[in-house]
Amino acid sequence: MQDQSQVLNMVKVRRFLRTYKTFYLFTHSHVDHSTDLSSFVKGGYFTSRNANLPLYGPAANDLKPSTSNYLHNLMSDKS
């Protein structure tokens, strides 16, 4: 039996999927899970995608940076 919070979360997930048909989800910040990101970003230039590409991933912990910091460092032109 599902409790009310599980049902509410399922409704939120369905609403999210209807709104954002394409998104990029990082399960963790290893290079083998993020190297294709630049292809998706560049691919948007050559396709009819006219919306943002939402990016989601885990928060920071003792060993890894937050997804936003990781992506900033990955895409930054500064060494």
DSSP file (Angstrom, degrees, kcal/mol; ACC not computed):
  #  RESIDUE AA STRUCTURE BP1 BP2  ACC     N-H-->O    O-->H-N    N-H-->O    O-->H-N    TCO  KAPPA ALPHA  PHI   PSI    X-CA   Y-CA   Z-CA
    1    1 A M              0   0    0      0, 0.0     2,-0.4     0, 0.0     0, 0.0   0.000 360.0 360.0 360.0 136.3    0.0    0.0    0.0
    2    2 A Q        -     0   0    0      2,-0.0     2,-0.1     1,-0.0     0, 0.0  -0.720 360.0-136.5 -92.7 138.1    1.3    3.4   -0.9
    3    3 A D     >  -     0   0    0     -2,-0.4     4,-1.9     1,-0.1     3,-0.4  -0.397  32.2 -98.4 -85.3 173.1    1.2    6.3    1.6
    4    4 A Q  H  > S+     0   0    0      1,-0.2     4,-2.5     2,-0.2     5,-0.2   0.845 121.5  54.8 -62.1 -36.5    0.1    9.8    0.6
    5    5 A S  H  > S+     0   0    0      2,-0.2     4,-2.4     1,-0.2    -1,-0.2   0.875 106.9  51.1 -67.6 -35.7    3.7   11.1    0.2
    6    6 A Q  H  > S+     0   0    0     -3,-0.4     4,-2.2     2,-0.2    -1,-0.2   0.917 111.7  47.2 -65.5 -42.2    4.5    8.3   -2.3
    7    7 A V  H  X S+     0   0    0     -4,-1.9     4,-2.2     2,-0.2    -2,-0.2   0.918 112.0  50.3 -64.1 -43.2    1.5    9.1   -4.3
    8    8 A L  H  X S+     0   0    0     -4,-2.5     4,-2.2     1,-0.2    -2,-0.2   0.906 110.2  50.1 -62.0 -42.3    2.3   12.8   -4.2
    9    9 A N  H  X S+     0   0    0     -4,-2.4     4,-2.3     1,-0.2    -1,-0.2   0.888 109.0  51.7 -63.9 -38.5    5.9   12.1   -5.3
   10   10 A M  H  X S+     0   0    0     -4,-2.2     4,-2.5     2,-0.2    -1,-0.2   0.895 109.1  50.6 -63.9 -39.8    4.6   10.0   -8.2
   11   11 A V  H  X S+     0   0    0     -4,-2.2     4,-2.4     2,-0.2    -2,-0.2   0.915 110.5  49.6 -63.5 -42.8    2.3   12.8   -9.3
   12   12 A K  H  X S+     0   0    0     -4,-2.2     4,-2.5     2,-0.2    -2,-0.2   0.900 110.9  49.6 -63.3 -41.0    5.3   15.2   -9.2
   13   13 A V  H  X S+     0   0    0     -4,-2.3     4,-2.6     2,-0.2    -2,-0.2   0.925 111.3  48.3 -65.2 -44.4    7.4   12.9  -11.3
   14   14 A R  H  X S+     0   0    0     -4,-2.5     4,-2.0     2,-0.2    -2,-0.2   0.913 112.3  49.0 -62.3 -42.5    4.7   12.4  -13.9
   15   15 A R  H  X S+     0   0    0     -4,-2.4     4,-2.0     1,-0.2    -1,-0.2   0.914 111.4  50.3 -63.0 -42.7    4.2   16.2  -14.1
   16   16 A F  H  X S+     0   0    0     -4,-2.5     4,-3.3     1,-0.2    -2,-0.2   0.932 109.9  49.6 -60.5 -46.5    8.0   16.7  -14.4
   17   17 A L  H  < S+     0   0    0     -4,-2.6    -1,-0.2     1,-0.2    -2,-0.2   0.829 110.5  50.2 -65.9 -32.1    8.2   14.1  -17.2
   18   18 A R  H  < S+     0   0    0     -4,-2.0     3,-0.3    -5,-0.2    -1,-0.2   0.865 116.5  42.3 -70.8 -35.0    5.3   15.8  -19.1
   19   19 A T  H  < S+     0   0    0     -4,-2.0     2,-0.8     1,-0.3    -2,-0.2   0.937 122.3  36.1 -76.3 -48.4    7.0   19.2  -18.8
   20   20 A Y     <  +     0   0    0     -4,-3.3    -1,-0.3    -5,-0.2     3,-0.1  -0.846  60.5 172.2-111.4  95.7   10.6   18.1  -19.5
   21   21 A K  S    S+     0   0    0     -2,-0.8     2,-0.4    -3,-0.3    -1,-0.2   0.754  75.3  40.6 -75.1 -22.7   10.6   15.4  -22.2
   22   22 A T  S    S+     0   0    0     -3,-0.1     2,-0.3     2,-0.0    -1,-0.2  -0.994  71.1 142.9-127.7 129.2   14.4   15.6  -22.4
   23   23 A F        -     0   0    0     -2,-0.4     2,-0.5    30,-0.2    32,-0.2  -0.967  41.4-122.8-155.1 166.1   16.7   16.0  -19.5
   24   24 A Y  E     -a   55   0A   0     30,-2.7    32,-2.6    -2,-0.3     2,-0.5  -0.968  22.9-166.6-119.7 123.3   20.1   14.8  -18.4
   25   25 A L  E     -a   56   0A   0     -2,-0.5     2,-0.6    30,-0.2    32,-0.2  -0.945   6.7-156.8-116.8 118.5   20.5   13.0  -15.1
   26   26 A F        -     0   0    0     30,-3.4     3,-0.1    -2,-0.5     8,-0.1  -0.820   4.7-168.8 -89.7 124.8   23.9   12.4  -13.5
   27   27 A T  S    S-     0   0    0     -2,-0.6     2,-0.3     1,-0.4    -1,-0.2   0.825  75.6 -18.7 -80.4 -31.9   23.8    9.4  -11.1
   28   28 A H  S    S-     0   0    0      2,-0.1     2,-1.4    -3,-0.1    -1,-0.4  -0.960  75.2 -95.5-166.1 165.4   27.2   10.4   -9.8
   29   29 A S        +     0   0    0     -2,-0.3     2,-0.4    -3,-0.1    28,-0.0  -0.410  66.6 132.6 -96.3  62.8   30.1   12.5  -10.9
   30   30 A H    >   -     0   0    0     -2,-1.4     3,-2.1     1,-0.1     4,-0.4  -0.847  64.4-121.0-101.6 147.8   32.5   10.0  -12.6
   31   31 A V  G >> S+     0   0    0     -2,-0.4     4,-1.5     1,-0.3     3,-1.2   0.813 110.5  63.1 -60.6 -30.8   33.9   10.9  -15.9
   32   32 A D  G 34 S+     0   0    0      1,-0.3    -1,-0.3     2,-0.2     4,-0.1   0.595 106.1  47.0 -71.7  -7.4   32.3    7.9  -17.6
   33   33 A H  G <4 S+     0   0    0     -3,-2.1    -1,-0.3    -5,-0.1    -2,-0.2   0.402 119.3  36.6-108.0  -0.5   28.9    9.2  -16.7
   34   34 A S  T X4 S+     0   0    0     -3,-1.2     3,-1.5    -4,-0.4     4,-0.4   0.506  84.2  91.4-129.4  -7.0   29.5   12.8  -17.9
   35   35 A T  T 3< S+     0   0    0     -4,-1.5     3,-0.5     1,-0.3     4,-0.3   0.774  85.3  57.6 -67.3 -24.9   31.6   12.8  -21.0
   36   36 A D  T >> S+     0   0    0      1,-0.2     4,-1.7     2,-0.1     3,-0.5   0.566  81.0  90.0 -80.4  -7.2   28.6   12.6  -23.4
   37   37 A L  H <> S+     0   0    0     -3,-1.5     4,-2.5     1,-0.3     5,-0.2   0.911  82.5  54.2 -57.5 -44.3   27.1   15.8  -22.0
   38   38 A S  H 3> S+     0   0    0     -3,-0.5     4,-2.8    -4,-0.4    -1,-0.3   0.852 105.8  54.6 -60.7 -32.6   29.0   18.1  -24.5
   39   39 A S  H <> S+     0   0    0     -3,-0.5     4,-2.6    -4,-0.3    -1,-0.2   0.899 109.0  47.3 -66.2 -40.4   27.5   16.0  -27.3
   40   40 A F  H  X S+     0   0    0     -4,-1.7     4,-1.2     2,-0.2    -2,-0.2   0.911 114.0  47.4 -66.6 -41.3   24.0   16.6  -26.0
   41   41 A V  H >X S+     0   0    0     -4,-2.5     3,-0.5     1,-0.2     4,-0.5   0.957 117.2  41.5 -64.9 -49.8   24.6   20.3  -25.6
   42   42 A K  H >X S+     0   0    0     -4,-2.8     3,-1.4     1,-0.2     4,-0.8   0.866 107.9  62.4 -65.8 -36.2   26.2   20.6  -29.1
   43   43 A G  H >X S+     0   0    0     -4,-2.6     4,-0.8     1,-0.3     3,-0.6   0.814  92.2  65.4 -59.1 -30.9   23.5   18.3  -30.6
   44   44 A G  H << S+     0   0    0     -4,-1.2    -1,-0.3    -3,-0.5     3,-0.3   0.789  95.5  58.3 -62.2 -27.1   20.9   20.9  -29.6
   45   45 A Y  H << S+     0   0    0     -3,-1.4    -1,-0.2    -4,-0.5    -2,-0.2   0.848 110.4  41.6 -69.0 -34.6   22.4   23.3  -32.0
   46   46 A F  H << S+     0   0    0     -4,-0.8    -1,-0.2    -3,-0.6    -2,-0.2   0.455 112.3  60.8 -95.5  -2.3   21.9   20.9  -34.9
   47   47 A T  S  < S-     0   0    0     -4,-0.8    -3,-0.0    -3,-0.3     0, 0.0  -0.539  95.6 -99.4-114.2-177.3   18.4   19.7  -34.0
   48   48 A S  S    S+     0   0    0     -2,-0.2     2,-0.3     2,-0.0    -4,-0.1   0.271  71.2 136.4 -87.9  12.9   15.1   21.4  -33.6
   49   49 A R        +     0   0    0     -6,-0.2    -2,-0.1    -5,-0.2     4,-0.1  -0.454  20.8 168.5 -64.2 124.2   15.5   21.6  -29.8
   50   50 A N        +     0   0    0     -2,-0.3     2,-0.3     2,-0.1    -1,-0.1   0.049  49.5  77.1-125.4  23.7   14.4   25.0  -28.7
   51   51 A A  S    S-     0   0    0      1,-0.1    -2,-0.0    -7,-0.0    -7,-0.0  -0.882  87.8 -87.5-128.9 161.8   14.2   24.6  -25.0
   52   52 A N        -     0   0    0     -2,-0.3    -2,-0.1     1,-0.1    -1,-0.1  -0.257  34.3-127.0 -62.0 155.7   16.7   24.4  -22.2
   53   53 A L        -     0   0    0     -4,-0.1   -30,-0.2   -30,-0.0    -1,-0.1  -0.886  26.6-141.5-105.6  98.4   18.2   21.0  -21.4
   54   54 A P        -     0   0    0      0, 0.0   -30,-2.7     0, 0.0     2,-0.4  -0.352  13.5-156.3 -63.6 138.3   17.7   20.5  -17.6
   55   55 A L  E     +a   24   0A   0    -32,-0.2     2,-0.3   -30,-0.1   -30,-0.2  -0.963  13.4 179.6-118.4 132.4   20.6   18.9  -15.8
   56   56 A Y  E     +a   25   0A   0    -32,-2.6   -30,-3.4    -2,-0.4   -33,-0.0  -0.964  12.2 136.6-133.4 148.7   20.1   17.0  -12.5
   57   57 A G        -     0   0    0     -2,-0.3   -30,-0.1   -32,-0.2    10,-0.1  -0.973  48.6 -53.1-172.9-177.6   22.5   15.2  -10.2
   58   58 A P        -     0   0    0      0, 0.0     9,-1.5     0, 0.0     3,-0.1  -0.206  49.7-111.1 -73.0 159.8   23.5   14.6   -6.6
   59   59 A A        -     0   0    0      7,-0.2     5,-0.1     1,-0.2     2,-0.0  -0.284  48.0 -79.6 -76.2 169.9   24.4   17.2   -4.0
   60   60 A A        +     0   0    0     -2,-0.1     2,-0.2     3,-0.1    -1,-0.2  -0.307  50.2 176.9 -68.3 155.2   27.9   17.5   -2.7
   61   61 A N        -     0   0    0      3,-2.3     5,-0.0    -3,-0.1    -1,-0.0  -0.761  50.9 -73.7-141.3-167.6   29.3   15.2   -0.1
   62   62 A D  S    S+     0   0    0     -2,-0.2    -2,-0.0     1,-0.2     0, 0.0   0.750 130.0  30.0 -65.6 -23.1   32.7   14.7    1.6
   63   63 A L  S    S+     0   0    0      1,-0.1    -1,-0.2     2,-0.1    -3,-0.1   0.710 118.4  46.0-108.1 -26.4   34.3   13.2   -1.5
   64   64 A K  S    S-     0   0    0     -5,-0.1    -3,-2.3     1,-0.0    -1,-0.1  -0.886  73.7-120.5-125.5 149.2   32.5   14.7   -4.4
   65   65 A P        -     0   0    0      0, 0.0   -36,-0.1     0, 0.0    -2,-0.1  -0.323  45.4 -85.8 -76.2 168.1   31.5   18.3   -5.5
   66   66 A S     >  -     0   0    0     -6,-0.1     4,-2.7     1,-0.1    -7,-0.2  -0.285  41.8-108.1 -65.3 161.8   27.9   19.2   -6.1
   67   67 A T  H  > S+     0   0    0     -9,-1.5     4,-2.8     1,-0.2     5,-0.2   0.904 120.0  52.2 -60.7 -41.9   26.6   18.6   -9.6
   68   68 A S  H  > S+     0   0    0      1,-0.2     4,-2.1     2,-0.2    -1,-0.2   0.914 112.6  44.4 -64.3 -41.4   26.6   22.3  -10.4
   69   69 A N  H  > S+     0   0    0      2,-0.2     4,-2.5     1,-0.2    -2,-0.2   0.907 113.1  51.7 -67.3 -40.6   30.2   22.7   -9.3
   70   70 A Y  H  X S+     0   0    0     -4,-2.7     4,-2.3     1,-0.2    -2,-0.2   0.929 112.2  45.5 -59.9 -46.5   31.2   19.6  -11.1
   71   71 A L  H  X S+     0   0    0     -4,-2.8     4,-2.5     2,-0.2     5,-0.2   0.885 110.9  53.3 -66.9 -38.0   29.6   20.8  -14.4
   72   72 A H  H  X S+     0   0    0     -4,-2.1     4,-1.6    -5,-0.2    -1,-0.2   0.941 112.7  43.7 -60.5 -46.6   31.1   24.2  -14.0
   73   73 A N  H  < S+     0   0    0     -4,-2.5    -2,-0.2     1,-0.2    -1,-0.2   0.859 114.0  51.4 -67.1 -34.7   34.6   22.7  -13.6
   74   74 A L  H  < S+     0   0    0     -4,-2.3    -2,-0.2    -5,-0.2    -1,-0.2   0.886 120.8  32.2 -68.2 -39.8   34.0   20.3  -16.5
   75   75 A M  H  < S+     0   0    0     -4,-2.5    -2,-0.2    -5,-0.1    -1,-0.2   0.531  92.1 113.5 -98.5  -8.4   32.8   23.0  -18.9
   76   76 A S     <  -     0   0    0     -4,-1.6    -3,-0.0    -5,-0.2    -4,-0.0  -0.303  60.2-145.0 -67.3 146.9   34.9   25.9  -17.7
   77   77 A D  S    S+     0   0    0      2,-0.0     2,-0.4    -2,-0.0    -1,-0.1   0.423  75.3  95.0 -90.1   1.8   37.6   27.3  -20.0
   78   78 A K              0   0    0      1,-0.1    -2,-0.1    -5,-0.0     0, 0.0  -0.764 360.0 360.0 -94.5 138.9   39.8   28.0  -17.0
   79   79 A S              0   0    0     -2,-0.4    -1,-0.1     0, 0.0    -6,-0.0   0.444 360.0 360.0 -82.7 360.0   42.4   25.5  -15.9
